Amino acid sequence: MPIVSTFFGIVIRMYFDDHGVPHFHADYQGEQASFDFSGRLIAGGIRSKTARKLIREWERLRASELSENWELAK
């Protein structure tokens, strides 16, 4: 799965030809979670509030790019 971004120990990935609602995957300190393009947790879990806040902010700043990449990956 290609890495889209890495920051503060958080790794963001997107699968090619993924299914379900548009989303991305985040890994942080061995924990994995999926977030929709509104920054809401849809699967898994990351316990760190700070990491979740950074992920939501990252998503907010890149929402249009994520949507474009989702369409291209399909």
PDB file of N, H, CA, C and O in Angstrom:
ATOM      1  N   MET A   1       0.843  -1.158   0.000  1.00  0.00           N
ATOM      2  CA  MET A   1       0.000   0.000   0.000  1.00  0.00           C
ATOM      3  C   MET A   1       0.897   1.233   0.000  1.00  0.00           C
ATOM      4  O   MET A   1       1.751   1.373   0.875  1.00  0.00           O
ATOM      5  N   PRO A   2       0.715   2.124  -0.966  1.00  0.00           N
ATOM      6  CA  PRO A   2       1.585   3.293  -1.078  1.00  0.00           C
ATOM      7  C   PRO A   2       1.425   4.269   0.088  1.00  0.00           C
ATOM      8  O   PRO A   2       0.319   4.509   0.573  1.00  0.00           O
ATOM      9  N   ILE A   3       2.534   4.813   0.515  1.00  0.00           N
ATOM     10  H   ILE A   3       3.432   4.618   0.122  1.00  0.00           H
ATOM     11  CA  ILE A   3       2.538   5.830   1.560  1.00  0.00           C
ATOM     12  C   ILE A   3       2.226   7.173   0.900  1.00  0.00           C
ATOM     13  O   ILE A   3       2.872   7.570  -0.070  1.00  0.00           O
ATOM     14  N   VAL A   4       1.220   7.863   1.450  1.00  0.00           N
ATOM     15  H   VAL A   4       0.696   7.539   2.238  1.00  0.00           H
ATOM     16  CA  VAL A   4       0.817   9.167   0.948  1.00  0.00           C
ATOM     17  C   VAL A   4       1.564  10.265   1.684  1.00  0.00           C
ATOM     18  O   VAL A   4       1.972  11.259   1.084  1.00  0.00           O
ATOM     19  N   SER A   5       1.746  10.079   3.007  1.00  0.00           N
ATOM     20  H   SER A   5       1.414   9.271   3.494  1.00  0.00           H
ATOM     21  CA  SER A   5       2.396  11.105   3.812  1.00  0.00           C
ATOM     22  C   SER A   5       2.929  10.478   5.095  1.00  0.00           C
ATOM     23  O   SER A   5       2.425   9.458   5.564  1.00  0.00           O
ATOM     24  N   THR A   6       3.956  11.107   5.650  1.00  0.00           N
ATOM     25  H   THR A   6       4.366  11.936   5.269  1.00  0.00           H
ATOM     26  CA  THR A   6       4.501  10.710   6.945  1.00  0.00           C
ATOM     27  C   THR A   6       4.804  11.983   7.732  1.00  0.00           C
ATOM     28  O   THR A   6       5.473  12.884   7.226  1.00  0.00           O
ATOM     29  N   PHE A   7       4.316  12.055   8.957  1.00  0.00           N
ATOM     30  H   PHE A   7       3.773  11.323   9.368  1.00  0.00           H
ATOM     31  CA  PHE A   7       4.566  13.234   9.792  1.00  0.00           C
ATOM     32  C   PHE A   7       4.401  12.852  11.261  1.00  0.00           C
ATOM     33  O   PHE A   7       3.474  12.120  11.608  1.00  0.00           O
ATOM     34  N   PHE A   8       5.281  13.334  12.116  1.00  0.00           N
ATOM     35  H   PHE A   8       6.034  13.929  11.834  1.00  0.00           H
ATOM     36  CA  PHE A   8       5.228  13.098  13.564  1.00  0.00           C
ATOM     37  C   PHE A   8       5.018  11.624  13.923  1.00  0.00           C
ATOM     38  O   PHE A   8       4.319  11.314  14.888  1.00  0.00           O
ATOM     39  N   GLY A   9       5.611  10.732  13.162  1.00  0.00           N
ATOM     40  H   GLY A   9       6.179  10.983  12.378  1.00  0.00           H
ATOM     41  CA  GLY A   9       5.490   9.306  13.426  1.00  0.00           C
ATOM     42  C   GLY A   9       4.205   8.686  12.905  1.00  0.00           C
ATOM     43  O   GLY A   9       3.967   7.495  13.108  1.00  0.00           O
ATOM     44  N   ILE A  10       3.379   9.472  12.239  1.00  0.00           N
ATOM     45  H   ILE A  10       3.573  10.439  12.074  1.00  0.00           H
ATOM     46  CA  ILE A  10       2.113   8.988  11.663  1.00  0.00           C
ATOM     47  C   ILE A  10       2.356   8.685  10.193  1.00  0.00           C
ATOM     48  O   ILE A  10       2.947   9.497   9.481  1.00  0.00           O
ATOM     49  N   VAL A  11       1.905   7.529   9.736  1.00  0.00           N
ATOM     50  H   VAL A  11       1.425   6.870  10.314  1.00  0.00           H
ATOM     51  CA  VAL A  11       2.042   7.150   8.327  1.00  0.00           C
ATOM     52  C   VAL A  11       0.641   7.052   7.737  1.00  0.00           C
ATOM     53  O   VAL A  11      -0.216   6.336   8.254  1.00  0.00           O
ATOM     54  N   ILE A  12       0.420   7.788   6.638  1.00  0.00           N
ATOM     55  H   ILE A  12       1.117   8.370   6.218  1.00  0.00           H
ATOM     56  CA  ILE A  12      -0.868   7.795   5.952  1.00  0.00           C
ATOM     57  C   ILE A  12      -0.711   7.011   4.660  1.00  0.00           C
ATOM     58  O   ILE A  12       0.236   7.218   3.902  1.00  0.00           O
ATOM     59  N   ARG A  13      -1.665   6.096   4.417  1.00  0.00           N
ATOM     60  H   ARG A  13      -2.435   5.928   5.033  1.00  0.00           H
ATOM     61  CA  ARG A  13      -1.626   5.264   3.211  1.00  0.00           C
ATOM     62  C   ARG A  13      -2.998   5.231   2.561  1.00  0.00           C
ATOM     63  O   ARG A  13      -4.017   5.485   3.204  1.00  0.00           O
ATOM     64  N   MET A  14      -3.004   4.908   1.255  1.00  0.00           N
ATOM     65  H   MET A  14      -2.177   4.702   0.733  1.00  0.00           H
ATOM     66  CA  MET A  14      -4.249   4.653   0.532  1.00  0.00           C
ATOM     67  C   MET A  14      -4.030   3.431  -0.340  1.00  0.00           C
ATOM     68  O   MET A  14      -2.996   3.289  -0.992  1.00  0.00           O
ATOM     69  N   TYR A  15      -5.030   2.542  -0.340  1.00  0.00           N
ATOM     70  H   TYR A  15      -5.871   2.657   0.190  1.00  0.00           H
ATOM     71  CA  TYR A  15      -4.994   1.368  -1.209  1.00  0.00           C
ATOM     72  C   TYR A  15      -5.466   1.746  -2.606  1.00  0.00           C
ATOM     73  O   TYR A  15      -6.332   2.607  -2.765  1.00  0.00           O
ATOM     74  N   PHE A  16      -4.894   1.098  -3.615  1.00  0.00           N
ATOM     75  H   PHE A  16      -4.192   0.399  -3.486  1.00  0.00           H
ATOM     76  CA  PHE A  16      -5.437   1.211  -4.957  1.00  0.00           C
ATOM     77  C   PHE A  16      -6.630   0.274  -5.051  1.00  0.00           C
ATOM     78  O   PHE A  16      -6.605  -0.822  -4.491  1.00  0.00           O
ATOM     79  N   ASP A  17      -7.664   0.694  -5.748  1.00  0.00           N
ATOM     80  H   ASP A  17      -7.683   1.584  -6.202  1.00  0.00           H
ATOM     81  CA  ASP A  17      -8.857  -0.125  -5.988  1.00  0.00           C
ATOM     82  C   ASP A  17      -9.509  -0.570  -4.679  1.00  0.00           C
ATOM     83  O   ASP A  17      -9.991  -1.698  -4.570  1.00  0.00           O
ATOM     84  N   ASP A  18      -9.520   0.328  -3.681  1.00  0.00           N
ATOM     85  H   ASP A  18      -9.128   1.244  -3.770  1.00  0.00           H
ATOM     86  CA  ASP A  18     -10.127   0.029  -2.388  1.00  0.00           C
ATOM     87  C   ASP A  18     -11.648   0.127  -2.504  1.00  0.00           C
ATOM     88  O   ASP A  18     -12.159   0.689  -3.472  1.00  0.00           O
ATOM     89  N   HIS A  19     -12.360  -0.405  -1.540  1.00  0.00           N
ATOM     90  H   HIS A  19     -11.944  -0.861  -0.754  1.00  0.00           H
ATOM     91  CA  HIS A  19     -13.813  -0.449  -1.571  1.00  0.00           C
ATOM     92  C   HIS A  19     -14.381   0.388  -0.431  1.00  0.00           C
ATOM     93  O   HIS A  19     -13.643   0.906   0.407  1.00  0.00           O
ATOM     94  N   GLY A  20     -15.690   0.509  -0.416  1.00  0.00           N
ATOM     95  H   GLY A  20     -16.289   0.088  -1.097  1.00  0.00           H
ATOM     96  CA  GLY A  20     -16.363   1.235   0.658  1.00  0.00           C
ATOM     97  C   GLY A  20     -16.333   2.732   0.444  1.00  0.00           C
ATOM     98  O   GLY A  20     -16.057   3.220  -0.652  1.00  0.00           O
ATOM     99  N   VAL A  21     -16.621   3.448   1.514  1.00  0.00           N
ATOM    100  H   VAL A  21     -16.844   3.052   2.404  1.00  0.00           H
ATOM    101  CA  VAL A  21     -16.617   4.910   1.441  1.00  0.00           C
ATOM    102  C   VAL A  21     -15.185   5.398   1.218  1.00  0.00           C
ATOM    103  O   VAL A  21     -14.239   4.722   1.622  1.00  0.00           O
ATOM    104  N   PRO A  22     -15.010   6.550   0.586  1.00  0.00           N
ATOM    105  CA  PRO A  22     -13.655   7.092   0.420  1.00  0.00           C
ATOM    106  C   PRO A  22     -12.981   7.256   1.788  1.00  0.00           C
ATOM    107  O   PRO A  22     -13.556   7.843   2.705  1.00  0.00           O
ATOM    108  N   HIS A  23     -11.770   6.736   1.912  1.00  0.00           N
ATOM    109  H   HIS A  23     -11.303   6.259   1.167  1.00  0.00           H
ATOM    110  CA  HIS A  23     -11.067   6.773   3.184  1.00  0.00           C
ATOM    111  C   HIS A  23      -9.568   6.614   2.989  1.00  0.00           C
ATOM    112  O   HIS A  23      -9.094   6.300   1.897  1.00  0.00           O
ATOM    113  N   PHE A  24      -8.834   6.839   4.074  1.00  0.00           N
ATOM    114  H   PHE A  24      -9.220   7.094   4.960  1.00  0.00           H
ATOM    115  CA  PHE A  24      -7.393   6.594   4.091  1.00  0.00           C
ATOM    116  C   PHE A  24      -7.065   5.861   5.381  1.00  0.00           C
ATOM    117  O   PHE A  24      -7.862   5.840   6.319  1.00  0.00           O
ATOM    118  N   HIS A  25      -5.890   5.266   5.416  1.00  0.00           N
ATOM    119  H   HIS A  25      -5.243   5.283   4.654  1.00  0.00           H
ATOM    120  CA  HIS A  25      -5.436   4.476   6.551  1.00  0.00           C
ATOM    121  C   HIS A  25      -4.300   5.221   7.243  1.00  0.00           C
ATOM    122  O   HIS A  25      -3.431   5.796   6.588  1.00  0.00           O
ATOM    123  N   ALA A  26      -4.317   5.204   8.571  1.00  0.00           N
ATOM    124  H   ALA A  26      -5.024   4.737   9.103  1.00  0.00           H
ATOM    125  CA  ALA A  26      -3.264   5.835   9.358  1.00  0.00           C
ATOM    126  C   ALA A  26      -2.667   4.812  10.316  1.00  0.00           C
ATOM    127  O   ALA A  26      -3.389   4.029  10.935  1.00  0.00           O
ATOM    128  N   ASP A  27      -1.345   4.826  10.432  1.00  0.00           N
ATOM    129  H   ASP A  27      -0.759   5.462   9.929  1.00  0.00           H
ATOM    130  CA  ASP A  27      -0.624   3.980  11.380  1.00  0.00           C
ATOM    131  C   ASP A  27       0.122   4.896  12.338  1.00  0.00           C
ATOM    132  O   ASP A  27       0.743   5.877  11.928  1.00  0.00           O
ATOM    133  N   TYR A  28       0.050   4.560  13.622  1.00  0.00           N
ATOM    134  H   TYR A  28      -0.454   3.763  13.955  1.00  0.00           H
ATOM    135  CA  TYR A  28       0.778   5.327  14.622  1.00  0.00           C
ATOM    136  C   TYR A  28       1.137   4.404  15.772  1.00  0.00           C
ATOM    137  O   TYR A  28       0.256   3.848  16.427  1.00  0.00           O
ATOM    138  N   GLN A  29       2.414   4.243  16.015  1.00  0.00           N
ATOM    139  H   GLN A  29       3.130   4.695  15.482  1.00  0.00           H
ATOM    140  CA  GLN A  29       2.936   3.427  17.109  1.00  0.00           C
ATOM    141  C   GLN A  29       2.282   2.047  17.170  1.00  0.00           C
ATOM    142  O   GLN A  29       1.865   1.594  18.236  1.00  0.00           O
ATOM    143  N   GLY A  30       2.197   1.392  16.027  1.00  0.00           N
ATOM    144  H   GLY A  30       2.535   1.761  15.161  1.00  0.00           H
ATOM    145  CA  GLY A  30       1.668   0.041  15.962  1.00  0.00           C
ATOM    146  C   GLY A  30       0.152  -0.059  15.942  1.00  0.00           C
ATOM    147  O   GLY A  30      -0.392  -1.162  15.881  1.00  0.00           O
ATOM    148  N   GLU A  31      -0.534   1.066  15.990  1.00  0.00           N
ATOM    149  H   GLU A  31      -0.092   1.962  16.039  1.00  0.00           H
ATOM    150  CA  GLU A  31      -1.995   1.073  15.917  1.00  0.00           C
ATOM    151  C   GLU A  31      -2.425   1.526  14.536  1.00  0.00           C
ATOM    152  O   GLU A  31      -1.791   2.395  13.937  1.00  0.00           O
ATOM    153  N   GLN A  32      -3.508   0.937  14.025  1.00  0.00           N
ATOM    154  H   GLN A  32      -4.023   0.231  14.511  1.00  0.00           H
ATOM    155  CA  GLN A  32      -4.002   1.280  12.695  1.00  0.00           C
ATOM    156  C   GLN A  32      -5.455   1.720  12.789  1.00  0.00           C
ATOM    157  O   GLN A  32      -6.228   1.225  13.609  1.00  0.00           O
ATOM    158  N   ALA A  33      -5.800   2.670  11.919  1.00  0.00           N
ATOM    159  H   ALA A  33      -5.172   3.071  11.253  1.00  0.00           H
ATOM    160  CA  ALA A  33      -7.180   3.139  11.848  1.00  0.00           C
ATOM    161  C   ALA A  33      -7.460   3.632  10.440  1.00  0.00           C
ATOM    162  O   ALA A  33      -6.546   3.986   9.695  1.00  0.00           O
ATOM    163  N   SER A  34      -8.737   3.650  10.089  1.00  0.00           N
ATOM    164  H   SER A  34      -9.480   3.362  10.694  1.00  0.00           H
ATOM    165  CA  SER A  34      -9.177   4.214   8.814  1.00  0.00           C
ATOM    166  C   SER A  34     -10.048   5.425   9.121  1.00  0.00           C
ATOM    167  O   SER A  34     -10.837   5.417  10.065  1.00  0.00           O
ATOM    168  N   PHE A  35      -9.892   6.462   8.313  1.00  0.00           N
ATOM    169  H   PHE A  35      -9.250   6.469   7.546  1.00  0.00           H
ATOM    170  CA  PHE A  35     -10.634   7.705   8.481  1.00  0.00           C
ATOM    171  C   PHE A  35     -11.292   8.071   7.167  1.00  0.00           C
ATOM    172  O   PHE A  35     -10.720   7.860   6.098  1.00  0.00           O
ATOM    173  N   ASP A  36     -12.515   8.630   7.247  1.00  0.00           N
ATOM    174  H   ASP A  36     -12.980   8.801   8.116  1.00  0.00           H
ATOM    175  CA  ASP A  36     -13.141   9.112   6.021  1.00  0.00           C
ATOM    176  C   ASP A  36     -12.555  10.488   5.684  1.00  0.00           C
ATOM    177  O   ASP A  36     -11.696  11.000   6.402  1.00  0.00           O
ATOM    178  N   PHE A  37     -13.021  11.067   4.602  1.00  0.00           N
ATOM    179  H   PHE A  37     -13.719  10.652   4.018  1.00  0.00           H
ATOM    180  CA  PHE A  37     -12.450  12.334   4.158  1.00  0.00           C
ATOM    181  C   PHE A  37     -12.998  13.539   4.922  1.00  0.00           C
ATOM    182  O   PHE A  37     -12.766  14.687   4.541  1.00  0.00           O
ATOM    183  N   SER A  38     -13.728  13.263   6.007  1.00  0.00           N
ATOM    184  H   SER A  38     -13.917  12.331   6.316  1.00  0.00           H
ATOM    185  CA  SER A  38     -14.134  14.308   6.946  1.00  0.00           C
ATOM    186  C   SER A  38     -13.336  14.183   8.236  1.00  0.00           C
ATOM    187  O   SER A  38     -13.579  14.908   9.201  1.00  0.00           O
ATOM    188  N   GLY A  39     -12.371  13.247   8.245  1.00  0.00           N
ATOM    189  H   GLY A  39     -12.174  12.658   7.461  1.00  0.00           H
ATOM    190  CA  GLY A  39     -11.529  13.045   9.411  1.00  0.00           C
ATOM    191  C   GLY A  39     -12.151  12.190  10.501  1.00  0.00           C
ATOM    192  O   GLY A  39     -11.598  12.086  11.596  1.00  0.00           O
ATOM    193  N   ARG A  40     -13.302  11.571  10.214  1.00  0.00           N
ATOM    194  H   ARG A  40     -13.751  11.655   9.324  1.00  0.00           H
ATOM    195  CA  ARG A  40     -13.961  10.717  11.204  1.00  0.00           C
ATOM    196  C   ARG A  40     -13.390   9.303  11.157  1.00  0.00           C
ATOM    197  O   ARG A  40     -13.143   8.750  10.086  1.00  0.00           O
ATOM    198  N   LEU A  41     -13.189   8.741  12.326  1.00  0.00           N
ATOM    199  H   LEU A  41     -13.390   9.190  13.196  1.00  0.00           H
ATOM    200  CA  LEU A  41     -12.712   7.365  12.455  1.00  0.00           C
ATOM    201  C   LEU A  41     -13.802   6.419  11.966  1.00  0.00           C
ATOM    202  O   LEU A  41     -14.946   6.505  12.410  1.00  0.00           O
ATOM    203  N   ILE A  42     -13.447   5.503  11.039  1.00  0.00           N
ATOM    204  H   ILE A  42     -12.517   5.432  10.677  1.00  0.00           H
ATOM    205  CA  ILE A  42     -14.440   4.548  10.550  1.00  0.00           C
ATOM    206  C   ILE A  42     -14.073   3.100  10.873  1.00  0.00           C
ATOM    207  O   ILE A  42     -14.936   2.225  10.804  1.00  0.00           O
ATOM    208  N   ALA A  43     -12.827   2.827  11.219  1.00  0.00           N
ATOM    209  H   ALA A  43     -12.125   3.538  11.275  1.00  0.00           H
ATOM    210  CA  ALA A  43     -12.423   1.464  11.594  1.00  0.00           C
ATOM    211  C   ALA A  43     -11.105   1.527  12.357  1.00  0.00           C
ATOM    212  O   ALA A  43     -10.304   2.441  12.159  1.00  0.00           O
ATOM    213  N   GLY A  44     -10.892   0.564  13.214  1.00  0.00           N
ATOM    214  H   GLY A  44     -11.542  -0.178  13.374  1.00  0.00           H
ATOM    215  CA  GLY A  44      -9.640   0.495  13.961  1.00  0.00           C
ATOM    216  C   GLY A  44      -9.622   1.527  15.073  1.00  0.00           C
ATOM    217  O   GLY A  44     -10.665   1.980  15.546  1.00  0.00           O
ATOM    218  N   GLY A  45      -8.428   1.884  15.476  1.00  0.00           N
ATOM    219  H   GLY A  45      -7.580   1.517  15.092  1.00  0.00           H
ATOM    220  CA  GLY A  45      -8.324   2.876  16.536  1.00  0.00           C
ATOM    221  C   GLY A  45      -6.902   3.306  16.801  1.00  0.00           C
ATOM    222  O   GLY A  45      -5.966   2.509  16.735  1.00  0.00           O
ATOM    223  N   ILE A  46      -6.759   4.572  17.100  1.00  0.00           N
ATOM    224  H   ILE A  46      -7.520   5.220  17.154  1.00  0.00           H
ATOM    225  CA  ILE A  46      -5.489   5.149  17.543  1.00  0.00           C
ATOM    226  C   ILE A  46      -5.805   5.855  18.860  1.00  0.00           C
ATOM    227  O   ILE A  46      -6.605   6.790  18.896  1.00  0.00           O
ATOM    228  N   ARG A  47      -5.178   5.406  19.924  1.00  0.00           N
ATOM    229  H   ARG A  47      -4.528   4.647  19.895  1.00  0.00           H
ATOM    230  CA  ARG A  47      -5.513   5.912  21.263  1.00  0.00           C
ATOM    231  C   ARG A  47      -5.069   7.343  21.505  1.00  0.00           C
ATOM    232  O   ARG A  47      -5.716   8.072  22.258  1.00  0.00           O
ATOM    233  N   SER A  48      -3.982   7.755  20.883  1.00  0.00           N
ATOM    234  H   SER A  48      -3.457   7.164  20.272  1.00  0.00           H
ATOM    235  CA  SER A  48      -3.444   9.086  21.144  1.00  0.00           C
ATOM    236  C   SER A  48      -4.372  10.179  20.607  1.00  0.00           C
ATOM    237  O   SER A  48      -4.625  10.256  19.405  1.00  0.00           O
ATOM    238  N   LYS A  49      -4.880  11.030  21.521  1.00  0.00           N
ATOM    239  H   LYS A  49      -4.675  10.968  22.498  1.00  0.00           H
ATOM    240  CA  LYS A  49      -5.721  12.157  21.105  1.00  0.00           C
ATOM    241  C   LYS A  49      -4.944  13.114  20.224  1.00  0.00           C
ATOM    242  O   LYS A  49      -5.486  13.666  19.266  1.00  0.00           O
ATOM    243  N   THR A  50      -3.674  13.310  20.545  1.00  0.00           N
ATOM    244  H   THR A  50      -3.234  12.862  21.323  1.00  0.00           H
ATOM    245  CA  THR A  50      -2.845  14.217  19.756  1.00  0.00           C
ATOM    246  C   THR A  50      -2.675  13.698  18.335  1.00  0.00           C
ATOM    247  O   THR A  50      -2.784  14.461  17.376  1.00  0.00           O
ATOM    248  N   ALA A  51      -2.410  12.409  18.199  1.00  0.00           N
ATOM    249  H   ALA A  51      -2.322  11.789  18.978  1.00  0.00           H
ATOM    250  CA  ALA A  51      -2.261  11.824  16.864  1.00  0.00           C
ATOM    251  C   ALA A  51      -3.557  11.939  16.076  1.00  0.00           C
ATOM    252  O   ALA A  51      -3.533  12.280  14.894  1.00  0.00           O
ATOM    253  N   ARG A  52      -4.688  11.657  16.717  1.00  0.00           N
ATOM    254  H   ARG A  52      -4.707  11.380  17.678  1.00  0.00           H
ATOM    255  CA  ARG A  52      -5.980  11.781  16.017  1.00  0.00           C
ATOM    256  C   ARG A  52      -6.234  13.231  15.593  1.00  0.00           C
ATOM    257  O   ARG A  52      -6.740  13.480  14.499  1.00  0.00           O
ATOM    258  N   LYS A  53      -5.889  14.165  16.444  1.00  0.00           N
ATOM    259  H   LYS A  53      -5.478  13.963  17.332  1.00  0.00           H
ATOM    260  CA  LYS A  53      -6.055  15.589  16.114  1.00  0.00           C
ATOM    261  C   LYS A  53      -5.175  15.965  14.921  1.00  0.00           C
ATOM    262  O   LYS A  53      -5.627  16.666  14.016  1.00  0.00           O
ATOM    263  N   LEU A  54      -3.926  15.507  14.913  1.00  0.00           N
ATOM    264  H   LEU A  54      -3.559  14.937  15.649  1.00  0.00           H
ATOM    265  CA  LEU A  54      -3.026  15.787  13.793  1.00  0.00           C
ATOM    266  C   LEU A  54      -3.527  15.159  12.503  1.00  0.00           C
ATOM    267  O   LEU A  54      -3.404  15.759  11.435  1.00  0.00           O
ATOM    268  N   ILE A  55      -4.085  13.970  12.586  1.00  0.00           N
ATOM    269  H   ILE A  55      -4.185  13.482  13.454  1.00  0.00           H
ATOM    270  CA  ILE A  55      -4.623  13.294  11.399  1.00  0.00           C
ATOM    271  C   ILE A  55      -5.813  14.071  10.850  1.00  0.00           C
ATOM    272  O   ILE A  55      -5.922  14.272   9.640  1.00  0.00           O
ATOM    273  N   ARG A  56      -6.711  14.513  11.744  1.00  0.00           N
ATOM    274  H   ARG A  56      -6.622  14.350  12.726  1.00  0.00           H
ATOM    275  CA  ARG A  56      -7.865  15.301  11.281  1.00  0.00           C
ATOM    276  C   ARG A  56      -7.420  16.608  10.628  1.00  0.00           C
ATOM    277  O   ARG A  56      -7.967  17.006   9.600  1.00  0.00           O
ATOM    278  N   GLU A  57      -6.436  17.272  11.217  1.00  0.00           N
ATOM    279  H   GLU A  57      -5.991  16.948  12.052  1.00  0.00           H
ATOM    280  CA  GLU A  57      -5.930  18.519  10.638  1.00  0.00           C
ATOM    281  C   GLU A  57      -5.261  18.265   9.285  1.00  0.00           C
ATOM    282  O   GLU A  57      -5.445  19.033   8.341  1.00  0.00           O
ATOM    283  N   TRP A  58      -4.491  17.192   9.201  1.00  0.00           N
ATOM    284  H   TRP A  58      -4.342  16.568   9.968  1.00  0.00           H
ATOM    285  CA  TRP A  58      -3.856  16.826   7.927  1.00  0.00           C
ATOM    286  C   TRP A  58      -4.923  16.600   6.865  1.00  0.00           C
ATOM    287  O   TRP A  58      -4.790  17.074   5.737  1.00  0.00           O
ATOM    288  N   GLU A  59      -5.986  15.874   7.225  1.00  0.00           N
ATOM    289  H   GLU A  59      -6.094  15.490   8.142  1.00  0.00           H
ATOM    290  CA  GLU A  59      -7.075  15.607   6.277  1.00  0.00           C
ATOM    291  C   GLU A  59      -7.746  16.901   5.853  1.00  0.00           C
ATOM    292  O   GLU A  59      -8.010  17.097   4.667  1.00  0.00           O
ATOM    293  N   ARG A  60      -8.025  17.787   6.797  1.00  0.00           N
ATOM    294  H   ARG A  60      -7.810  17.628   7.761  1.00  0.00           H
ATOM    295  CA  ARG A  60      -8.701  19.051   6.493  1.00  0.00           C
ATOM    296  C   ARG A  60      -7.923  19.875   5.477  1.00  0.00           C
ATOM    297  O   ARG A  60      -8.508  20.492   4.587  1.00  0.00           O
ATOM    298  N   LEU A  61      -6.617  19.882   5.613  1.00  0.00           N
ATOM    299  H   LEU A  61      -6.142  19.381   6.336  1.00  0.00           H
ATOM    300  CA  LEU A  61      -5.768  20.660   4.706  1.00  0.00           C
ATOM    301  C   LEU A  61      -5.648  20.035   3.322  1.00  0.00           C
ATOM    302  O   LEU A  61      -5.262  20.713   2.370  1.00  0.00           O
ATOM    303  N   ARG A  62      -5.977  18.744   3.199  1.00  0.00           N
ATOM    304  H   ARG A  62      -6.291  18.193   3.972  1.00  0.00           H
ATOM    305  CA  ARG A  62      -5.755  18.031   1.944  1.00  0.00           C
ATOM    306  C   ARG A  62      -7.004  17.333   1.404  1.00  0.00           C
ATOM    307  O   ARG A  62      -6.887  16.412   0.595  1.00  0.00           O
ATOM    308  N   ALA A  63      -8.173  17.743   1.829  1.00  0.00           N
ATOM    309  H   ALA A  63      -8.268  18.491   2.486  1.00  0.00           H
ATOM    310  CA  ALA A  63      -9.420  17.064   1.463  1.00  0.00           C
ATOM    311  C   ALA A  63      -9.605  16.943  -0.048  1.00  0.00           C
ATOM    312  O   ALA A  63      -9.963  15.870  -0.534  1.00  0.00           O
ATOM    313  N   SER A  64      -9.371  18.014  -0.798  1.00  0.00           N
ATOM    314  H   SER A  64      -9.081  18.886  -0.403  1.00  0.00           H
ATOM    315  CA  SER A  64      -9.586  17.945  -2.251  1.00  0.00           C
ATOM    316  C   SER A  64      -8.578  17.012  -2.914  1.00  0.00           C
ATOM    317  O   SER A  64      -8.930  16.282  -3.841  1.00  0.00           O
ATOM    318  N   GLU A  65      -7.331  17.026  -2.451  1.00  0.00           N
ATOM    319  H   GLU A  65      -7.045  17.619  -1.699  1.00  0.00           H
ATOM    320  CA  GLU A  65      -6.315  16.122  -3.002  1.00  0.00           C
ATOM    321  C   GLU A  65      -6.668  14.662  -2.710  1.00  0.00           C
ATOM    322  O   GLU A  65      -6.480  13.793  -3.562  1.00  0.00           O
ATOM    323  N   LEU A  66      -7.176  14.396  -1.515  1.00  0.00           N
ATOM    324  H   LEU A  66      -7.329  15.102  -0.824  1.00  0.00           H
ATOM    325  CA  LEU A  66      -7.565  13.032  -1.162  1.00  0.00           C
ATOM    326  C   LEU A  66      -8.680  12.534  -2.073  1.00  0.00           C
ATOM    327  O   LEU A  66      -8.646  11.395  -2.538  1.00  0.00           O
ATOM    328  N   SER A  67      -9.665  13.385  -2.325  1.00  0.00           N
ATOM    329  H   SER A  67      -9.694  14.310  -1.947  1.00  0.00           H
ATOM    330  CA  SER A  67     -10.773  12.998  -3.207  1.00  0.00           C
ATOM    331  C   SER A  67     -10.277  12.701  -4.618  1.00  0.00           C
ATOM    332  O   SER A  67     -10.697  11.721  -5.233  1.00  0.00           O
ATOM    333  N   GLU A  68      -9.392  13.540  -5.126  1.00  0.00           N
ATOM    334  H   GLU A  68      -9.051  14.336  -4.626  1.00  0.00           H
ATOM    335  CA  GLU A  68      -8.811  13.308  -6.452  1.00  0.00           C
ATOM    336  C   GLU A  68      -8.058  11.995  -6.494  1.00  0.00           C
ATOM    337  O   GLU A  68      -8.220  11.212  -7.430  1.00  0.00           O
ATOM    338  N   ASN A  69      -7.233  11.748  -5.485  1.00  0.00           N
ATOM    339  H   ASN A  69      -7.101  12.384  -4.725  1.00  0.00           H
ATOM    340  CA  ASN A  69      -6.450  10.516  -5.446  1.00  0.00           C
ATOM    341  C   ASN A  69      -7.342   9.290  -5.319  1.00  0.00           C
ATOM    342  O   ASN A  69      -7.035   8.244  -5.891  1.00  0.00           O
ATOM    343  N   TRP A  70      -8.448   9.402  -4.575  1.00  0.00           N
ATOM    344  H   TRP A  70      -8.697  10.251  -4.111  1.00  0.00           H
ATOM    345  CA  TRP A  70      -9.380   8.289  -4.437  1.00  0.00           C
ATOM    346  C   TRP A  70      -9.939   7.901  -5.809  1.00  0.00           C
ATOM    347  O   TRP A  70      -9.994   6.722  -6.160  1.00  0.00           O
ATOM    348  N   GLU A  71     -10.351   8.910  -6.572  1.00  0.00           N
ATOM    349  H   GLU A  71     -10.306   9.868  -6.287  1.00  0.00           H
ATOM    350  CA  GLU A  71     -10.900   8.641  -7.917  1.00  0.00           C
ATOM    351  C   GLU A  71      -9.846   8.041  -8.840  1.00  0.00           C
ATOM    352  O   GLU A  71     -10.138   7.116  -9.597  1.00  0.00           O
ATOM    353  N   LEU A  72      -8.631   8.558  -8.781  1.00  0.00           N
ATOM    354  H   LEU A  72      -8.394   9.309  -8.165  1.00  0.00           H
ATOM    355  CA  LEU A  72      -7.551   8.026  -9.614  1.00  0.00           C
ATOM    356  C   LEU A  72      -7.207   6.579  -9.240  1.00  0.00           C
ATOM    357  O   LEU A  72      -6.894   5.762 -10.105  1.00  0.00           O
ATOM    358  N   ALA A  73      -7.270   6.279  -7.949  1.00  0.00           N
ATOM    359  H   ALA A  73      -7.525   6.943  -7.246  1.00  0.00           H
ATOM    360  CA  ALA A  73      -6.906   4.935  -7.480  1.00  0.00           C
ATOM    361  C   ALA A  73      -7.956   3.893  -7.861  1.00  0.00           C
ATOM    362  O   ALA A  73      -7.645   2.706  -7.952  1.00  0.00           O
ATOM    363  N   LYS A  74      -9.194   4.327  -8.081  1.00  0.00           N
ATOM    364  H   LYS A  74      -9.447   5.291  -8.007  1.00  0.00           H
ATOM    365  CA  LYS A  74     -10.237   3.392  -8.467  1.00  0.00           C
ATOM    366  C   LYS A  74     -10.022   2.977  -9.899  1.00  0.00           C
ATOM    367  O   LYS A  74     -10.795   2.184 -10.435  1.00  0.00           O
TER     368      LYS A  74
END
